Amino acid sequence: MHAYTLASVAVPVTAALYGLTGELRRRTAARQRRALDRWAAVLADPYQAVMSRWRPYDTPQAAAACLVLDGLVTVNHRGNLSPRPAASDPARVPGHPVPEALLAALLRRTAPATLGSIEERDAGYAAALAEFRTARPALLKVEEPGRPTMVGLYLVMAEMLFCVFGLMSLRPAGDAAWTAAWAAWTAVIAQVIWFPVHKRARGAGWTGDADVAQAVTLTHPALAMLDARDPEALRRLGVSRTRTRRGRNRGRPRRRRAPAESGEALSSG
């Protein structure tokens, strides 16, 4: 077999393989950047970072802890939340939509209420929390792209075997033939190296998104600070979350009796 024939097969195939691998590497890098950008957007807001955590380490619990730490809300041993006088001061707003929505829900009440009762019955707070949840960007899990088809791999291996057997039986004559033979050998060696290069280009073994996702398992700063400063208050917030009924009026505005109803009640007595 002529050296020029082997070189004309091996060199273009090698160029095509590395060209496809370069394009695959570019697309994989773009997917990884998009995934990390979305993770960064979530982690930039600690309330978003703990949105998907189990209670009592999720966003509503962190919002309640923030209000307690800021001195805007108190929680008693039964888990009832009561706004302090400073809660009505516009200069003392929490500065985040979730604790602000929780504080607004408490200010709408005429009696203390539990966190569980507000979550279950306060439509305004539920709407604010749902809006905050929908603002969270969809997270991307970068997985390895599809493997090359077996037919394509068989074709590449068949081409490599064809070139190897042809080169082993080759007897080049002249400098041009030797140059073509060395070009074919170089191309075949580059094709052998292509297999691990292509695997890395597919993103195999990339754990960037998994490493960043571990930050979501961290505790919200407000919860960690309250645990260090007042663990009893943190325990009471856990009780408040589980209770959906405060008592007789359940933390809802009391129905005021009309004067006529009060007079009739006194006369009947």
C-alpha positions as CSV (number, residue, x, y, z in Angstrom):
1,M,0.0,0.0,0.0
2,H,1.3,3.4,-0.9
3,A,2.3,5.8,1.9
4,Y,0.4,8.7,0.3
5,T,-2.8,6.7,0.6
6,L,-2.4,6.0,4.2
7,A,-1.5,9.6,5.0
8,S,-4.5,10.8,3.0
9,V,-6.7,8.6,5.3
10,A,-5.1,9.0,8.7
11,V,-4.5,12.8,8.7
12,P,-8.0,14.0,7.7
13,V,-9.6,11.5,10.1
14,T,-7.4,12.8,12.9
15,A,-8.2,16.4,12.1
16,A,-11.9,15.7,12.1
17,L,-11.8,13.8,15.4
18,Y,-9.9,16.7,17.2
19,G,-12.2,19.2,15.5
20,L,-15.3,17.5,16.9
21,T,-13.6,17.2,20.3
22,G,-12.8,20.9,20.4
23,E,-16.4,21.8,19.6
24,L,-17.6,19.4,22.3
25,R,-15.2,20.9,24.8
26,R,-16.5,24.4,24.0
27,R,-20.1,23.3,24.6
28,T,-19.3,21.5,27.8
29,A,-17.5,24.5,29.2
30,A,-20.5,26.7,28.3
31,R,-22.8,24.3,30.2
32,Q,-20.5,24.3,33.2
33,R,-20.4,28.1,33.2
34,R,-24.2,28.4,33.0
35,A,-24.5,25.9,35.9
36,L,-22.1,27.8,38.1
37,D,-23.7,31.1,37.3
38,R,-27.1,29.9,38.4
39,W,-25.6,28.3,41.5
40,A,-23.9,31.6,42.3
41,A,-27.1,33.5,41.9
42,V,-28.9,31.2,44.4
43,L,-26.0,31.2,46.9
44,A,-25.8,35.0,46.8
45,D,-29.1,35.1,48.7
46,P,-28.9,32.9,51.8
47,Y,-32.8,32.7,51.9
48,Q,-32.7,31.2,48.4
49,A,-29.9,28.9,49.3
50,V,-31.9,27.2,52.0
51,M,-35.2,27.3,50.1
52,S,-35.2,23.6,49.4
53,R,-33.9,22.5,52.8
54,W,-36.1,20.5,55.3
55,R,-37.6,22.3,58.2
56,P,-36.6,23.7,60.6
57,Y,-33.6,24.9,58.5
58,D,-35.5,26.3,55.6
59,T,-36.5,29.9,54.5
60,P,-39.5,30.5,56.7
61,Q,-37.6,29.4,59.8
62,A,-34.7,31.6,58.9
63,A,-37.0,34.6,58.3
64,A,-38.5,34.1,61.8
65,A,-35.0,33.9,63.3
66,C,-34.0,37.1,61.6
67,L,-37.0,38.9,63.1
68,V,-36.1,37.7,66.6
69,L,-32.5,38.6,66.2
70,D,-33.4,42.1,65.0
71,G,-35.6,42.6,68.0
72,L,-38.7,43.0,66.0
73,V,-40.5,39.9,67.2
74,T,-40.6,37.9,70.4
75,V,-41.5,34.2,70.7
76,N,-42.9,32.7,74.0
77,H,-42.7,29.2,75.3
78,R,-45.8,28.2,73.4
79,G,-44.3,29.3,70.1
80,N,-46.6,32.4,69.8
81,L,-44.9,35.3,67.8
82,S,-45.6,38.8,68.9
83,P,-44.4,42.0,67.2
84,R,-42.5,44.5,69.3
85,P,-43.2,48.2,69.1
86,A,-40.1,48.6,67.0
87,A,-41.8,46.5,64.3
88,S,-43.9,49.5,63.3
89,D,-40.8,51.7,62.7
90,P,-40.2,52.0,58.9
91,A,-36.5,52.4,59.7
92,R,-36.3,48.9,61.2
93,V,-37.5,47.0,58.2
94,P,-35.7,43.7,57.8
95,G,-34.5,44.5,54.2
96,H,-35.5,41.2,52.7
97,P,-38.9,40.2,51.2
98,V,-39.4,37.0,53.1
99,P,-38.9,38.4,56.7
100,E,-40.8,41.5,55.6
101,A,-43.7,39.4,54.5
102,L,-43.7,37.5,57.8
103,L,-43.5,40.7,59.8
104,A,-46.4,42.2,57.8
105,A,-48.5,39.1,58.5
106,L,-47.9,39.5,62.2
107,L,-48.8,43.1,62.1
108,R,-52.1,42.3,60.4
109,R,-53.1,40.3,63.5
110,T,-54.6,41.6,66.7
111,A,-53.2,38.7,68.7
112,P,-50.0,36.7,68.7
113,A,-49.8,33.9,66.2
114,T,-47.6,30.8,65.5
115,L,-45.4,30.5,62.5
116,G,-47.3,27.4,61.5
117,S,-50.7,29.2,61.6
118,I,-49.3,32.0,59.4
119,E,-48.0,29.6,56.9
120,E,-51.3,27.7,56.7
121,R,-53.8,30.6,56.8
122,D,-52.2,33.9,55.8
123,A,-52.7,34.4,52.0
124,G,-50.5,37.5,51.8
125,Y,-47.5,35.7,53.3
126,A,-48.1,32.6,51.1
127,A,-48.2,34.8,48.0
128,A,-45.0,36.6,48.9
129,L,-43.2,33.3,49.6
130,A,-44.5,31.8,46.3
131,E,-43.2,34.9,44.4
132,F,-39.9,34.6,46.1
133,R,-39.7,30.9,45.2
134,T,-40.5,31.5,41.5
135,A,-37.7,34.1,41.3
136,R,-35.2,31.4,42.1
137,P,-33.3,30.4,38.9
138,A,-33.6,26.8,37.8
139,L,-30.5,25.0,38.8
140,L,-28.6,23.0,36.3
141,K,-27.0,19.7,37.0
142,V,-24.2,19.3,34.5
143,E,-24.1,15.7,33.5
144,E,-21.8,14.1,30.9
145,P,-23.1,14.5,27.4
146,G,-24.1,11.4,25.4
147,R,-21.3,9.0,24.5
148,P,-20.3,8.6,20.9
149,T,-22.2,6.0,19.0
150,M,-20.7,2.5,18.9
151,V,-20.9,2.6,15.1
152,G,-18.7,5.7,15.1
153,L,-16.2,4.1,17.5
154,Y,-16.1,1.0,15.4
155,L,-15.4,3.0,12.3
156,V,-12.5,4.9,14.0
157,M,-11.0,1.6,15.3
158,A,-11.3,0.0,11.9
159,E,-9.6,3.0,10.3
160,M,-6.8,2.8,12.9
161,L,-6.3,-0.9,12.2
162,F,-6.3,-0.3,8.5
163,C,-3.6,2.3,8.8
164,V,-1.5,0.3,11.3
165,F,-1.4,-2.8,9.2
166,G,-0.7,-0.7,6.1
167,L,2.2,1.1,7.7
168,M,3.7,-2.1,9.1
169,S,3.9,-3.6,5.7
170,L,5.0,-0.4,4.0
171,R,8.4,0.0,2.4
172,P,8.7,3.7,1.6
173,A,11.0,4.8,-1.2
174,G,12.2,8.3,-1.3
175,D,12.0,11.3,1.1
176,A,8.4,12.1,0.0
177,A,7.2,8.6,0.8
178,W,9.0,8.6,4.2
179,T,7.4,12.0,5.0
180,A,4.0,10.6,4.2
181,A,4.6,7.5,6.2
182,W,5.7,9.5,9.3
183,A,2.7,11.8,8.9
184,A,0.4,8.7,8.9
185,W,2.2,7.2,11.9
186,T,1.8,10.6,13.8
187,A,-1.9,10.7,12.9
188,V,-2.5,7.2,14.2
189,I,-0.7,7.9,17.5
190,A,-2.7,11.1,17.8
191,Q,-5.9,9.0,17.3
192,V,-4.9,6.7,20.2
193,I,-4.4,9.8,22.4
194,W,-7.7,11.1,21.3
195,F,-9.8,8.7,23.3
196,P,-8.8,10.1,26.8
197,V,-8.8,13.6,25.4
198,H,-12.4,13.1,24.2
199,K,-13.5,11.7,27.5
200,R,-12.2,14.8,29.4
201,A,-13.9,17.1,26.8
202,R,-17.2,15.4,27.5
203,G,-16.9,16.7,31.1
204,A,-16.2,13.3,32.7
205,G,-15.3,13.6,36.3
206,W,-16.3,17.3,36.5
207,T,-17.6,18.0,40.0
208,G,-17.9,21.8,40.0
209,D,-21.6,21.9,40.4
210,A,-21.5,19.2,43.1
211,D,-18.9,21.1,45.0
212,V,-20.9,24.4,44.9
213,A,-24.1,22.5,45.8
214,Q,-22.6,21.5,49.1
215,A,-23.0,25.1,50.2
216,V,-26.7,24.6,50.2
217,T,-26.4,22.2,53.1
218,L,-25.0,25.0,55.3
219,T,-27.2,26.6,57.9
220,H,-28.7,30.0,57.3
221,P,-26.6,32.7,59.1
222,A,-29.6,33.9,61.1
223,L,-30.4,30.4,62.4
224,A,-26.7,29.8,63.3
225,M,-26.5,33.1,65.1
226,L,-29.7,32.6,67.0
227,D,-28.6,29.1,68.0
228,A,-25.4,30.6,69.4
229,R,-27.0,33.6,71.1
230,D,-30.3,32.2,72.3
231,P,-30.8,28.4,71.7
232,E,-34.1,28.5,73.7
233,A,-35.6,31.0,71.3
234,L,-34.5,28.7,68.4
235,R,-36.3,25.8,70.1
236,R,-39.4,27.9,70.5
237,L,-39.4,28.8,66.8
238,G,-39.4,25.1,66.1
239,V,-42.4,24.7,68.3
240,S,-44.1,27.7,66.6
241,R,-43.6,26.1,63.2
242,T,-45.4,22.9,64.2
243,R,-48.4,24.6,65.8
244,T,-51.1,25.6,63.4
245,R,-53.6,26.7,66.1
246,R,-52.8,29.3,68.6
247,G,-55.8,28.8,70.8
248,R,-59.3,30.1,70.9
249,N,-58.9,32.8,68.3
250,R,-56.0,31.1,66.6
251,G,-54.1,34.3,66.2
252,R,-56.7,35.8,63.9
253,P,-58.3,39.2,64.3
254,R,-61.1,39.0,66.9
255,R,-64.6,39.8,65.8
256,R,-65.8,42.9,67.6
257,R,-69.4,42.8,68.9
258,A,-71.7,45.5,67.8
259,P,-73.1,47.7,70.5
260,A,-76.6,46.3,70.0
261,E,-75.4,42.8,70.4
262,S,-73.6,43.7,73.6
263,G,-76.7,45.4,75.1
264,E,-78.9,42.4,74.2
265,A,-76.4,40.1,75.9
266,L,-76.4,42.2,79.1
267,S,-80.3,42.5,79.2
268,S,-80.7,38.8,78.7
269,G,-78.3,38.2,81.6
